[in-house]
């Protein structure tokens, strides 16, 4: 991305779910990450629902100053507690139910 010029900040949609890894990587690379809300449904219907249209809308929201929210970092004690609660809920569902989430949590954190 830096081959196109100076990188000031990046707008990411879904930093709490799908974009959490991307946001974490960008922060590690010293890039400012801005949380971008989902595009307006009316605009999406008019121009179609494509990743290109969404990316352009996200860039415009960041450049115009409309998107200014700093996303959560998803680390530290709060995230650790959330992970433990997910594993606890899974373990309470049965003897084999907690195995898959625990393996995923171990792989995700490693």
C-alpha positions as CSV (number, residue, x, y, z in Angstrom):
1,X,0.0,0.0,0.0
2,X,2.9,2.4,0.7
3,X,4.2,2.0,-2.9
4,X,1.4,4.4,-4.0
5,X,2.6,7.2,-1.8
6,X,2.5,8.3,1.8
7,X,0.0,6.4,3.9
8,X,-1.8,8.6,6.4
9,X,-4.6,6.4,7.7
10,X,-6.8,3.5,6.6
11,X,-10.5,3.1,7.1
12,X,-11.6,-0.4,8.0
13,X,-15.2,-1.6,8.2
14,X,-15.9,-4.3,10.8
15,X,-12.9,-3.9,13.1
16,X,-14.8,-5.8,15.8
17,X,-15.3,-8.9,13.7
18,X,-14.0,-9.6,10.2
19,X,-11.5,-6.7,10.2
20,X,-9.9,-7.2,13.6
21,X,-6.9,-9.0,12.2
22,X,-6.4,-6.4,9.5
23,X,-6.7,-3.6,12.0
24,X,-4.2,-5.3,14.3
25,X,-1.7,-5.7,11.5
26,X,-2.0,-2.1,10.4
27,X,-1.5,-0.8,13.9
28,X,1.6,-3.0,14.2
29,X,2.9,-1.3,11.0
30,X,2.3,2.2,12.6
31,X,-0.7,3.0,10.4
32,X,-3.6,4.9,11.9
33,X,-6.8,2.8,11.7
34,X,-10.2,4.5,11.5
35,X,-13.5,2.6,12.1
36,X,-15.8,3.0,9.1
37,X,-19.5,2.3,9.5
38,X,-21.3,0.2,7.0
39,X,-22.3,2.1,3.9
40,X,-25.8,3.6,3.5
41,X,-28.2,0.9,2.3
42,X,-29.8,3.3,-0.3
43,X,-26.4,4.1,-1.8
44,X,-25.6,0.4,-1.9
45,X,-28.8,-0.3,-3.7
46,X,-28.2,2.4,-6.2
47,X,-24.6,1.5,-7.0
48,X,-24.7,-2.2,-6.3
49,X,-23.3,-4.2,-3.5
50,X,-19.7,-4.7,-4.4
51,X,-16.4,-4.6,-2.5
52,X,-15.1,-1.9,-4.8
53,X,-18.0,0.4,-4.0
54,X,-17.7,-0.3,-0.3
55,X,-13.9,0.4,-0.4
56,X,-14.5,3.7,-2.2
57,X,-17.2,4.7,0.3
58,X,-14.9,3.8,3.2
59,X,-12.0,5.9,1.7
60,X,-14.4,8.9,1.2
61,X,-15.7,8.7,4.7
62,X,-12.1,8.7,6.1
63,X,-10.9,11.6,3.8
64,X,-14.0,13.7,4.5
65,X,-13.7,13.3,8.3
66,X,-17.1,11.6,8.5
67,X,-15.4,8.5,9.9
68,X,-13.4,9.4,13.0
69,X,-13.9,6.5,15.4
70,X,-10.8,4.7,16.8
71,X,-11.5,1.0,16.9
72,X,-11.0,-1.1,20.0
73,X,-7.6,-2.9,20.1
74,X,-9.1,-6.3,21.0
75,X,-6.3,-7.2,23.4
76,X,-5.7,-6.9,27.1
77,X,-7.8,-8.2,30.0
78,X,-11.2,-7.5,28.5
79,X,-10.5,-9.6,25.4
80,X,-8.9,-12.3,27.6
81,X,-12.1,-12.4,29.7
82,X,-14.3,-12.5,26.6
83,X,-12.3,-15.5,25.2
84,X,-12.6,-17.3,28.5
85,X,-16.4,-16.7,28.6
86,X,-16.7,-18.1,25.1
87,X,-14.8,-21.2,26.1
88,X,-16.9,-21.6,29.2
89,X,-20.1,-21.3,27.3
90,X,-18.9,-23.9,24.8
91,X,-17.7,-26.3,27.5
92,X,-21.1,-26.1,29.3
93,X,-22.8,-27.4,26.1
94,X,-21.3,-30.8,26.3
95,X,-18.0,-32.8,26.5
96,X,-17.0,-32.3,22.9
97,X,-18.5,-28.8,22.3
98,X,-15.6,-26.9,23.8
99,X,-12.8,-28.6,21.9
100,X,-13.2,-26.7,18.6
101,X,-13.5,-23.2,20.1
102,X,-10.5,-23.9,22.4
103,X,-8.4,-25.1,19.4
104,X,-9.4,-22.0,17.5
105,X,-8.6,-19.7,20.4
106,X,-5.2,-21.3,20.9
107,X,-4.4,-21.0,17.1
108,X,-5.7,-17.4,17.0
109,X,-3.6,-16.2,20.0
110,X,-0.4,-18.0,19.1
